[in-house]
Amino acid sequence: MVAFQAMKLNTQTGIGTNQNILFEKVSLNLGNGYHPQHGIFIVPRSGIYVISAATLHDPQQGIYFNGAIEHQGNAIAYLFGDANEWEQSSQTVLIQANAGDEIWVRNTGPANENIHGGAFSTFSGYLLWEN
C-alpha cells in the first residue's frame, strides 16, 4: 500500500518563484514516499496515483498566488489565490508515475508568497492502481 497525507501547521512566508510548498505535519506515510523536509513525494511503486493539494493564500497587498502540482518538473494542475484576499484553492489529479518519479506542490510566481498553516493547506496522495 502507498498513501500519504501531510499538512501545513506553520505559515510559510517569503516563498520564492519555483520554490516548493512544505507540508511539514505528516499524518500518514505508507510506503515512506513523502519527504516533508523538501515537500516532495518520491513514488515508491509505478502506477496510477490520485494526488490532491489545497492551499490557503494569506491576503497580501498586490501579491496573488500561482501554484502548481508538479510531476517531474511539469505542471499537472494549477492553484490560484487572488491578491488582498483569503483564498483557498484545491486540485485533485490522476498521474501515471514510475518508481523514483517526484511529485510536489510549488509556487510558480510571483515571489514573496505566503501560504497559511493551521492545517488549512494540505498535500496527499495514494496509489490507485499498480503497473
C-alpha positions, 0 to 999 in steps of 0.5 A: 500500500502507498498513501500519504497525507501531510499538512501545513501547521506553520505559515510559510512566508517569503516563498520564492518563484519555483520554490516548493510548498512544505507540508511539514505535519505528516499524518500518514506515510505508507510506503515512506514516499513523502519527504516533508523536509523538501515537500516532495513525494518520491513514488515508491511503486509505478502506477496510477496515483490520485494526488490532491493539494489545497492551499490557503493564500494569506491576503497580501497587498498586490501579491496573488498566488500561482501554484502548481502540482508538479510531476517531474518538473511539469505542471499537472494542475494549477492553484490560484489565490487572488491578491488582498484576499483569503483564498483557498484553492484545491486540485485533485489529479490522476498521474501515471508515475514510475518508481523514483518519479517526484511529485510536489506542490510549488509556487510558480510566481510571483515571489514573496508568497505566503501560504497559511498553516493551521492545517488549512493547506494540505498535500496527499496522495495514494496509489490507485492502481499498480503497473 
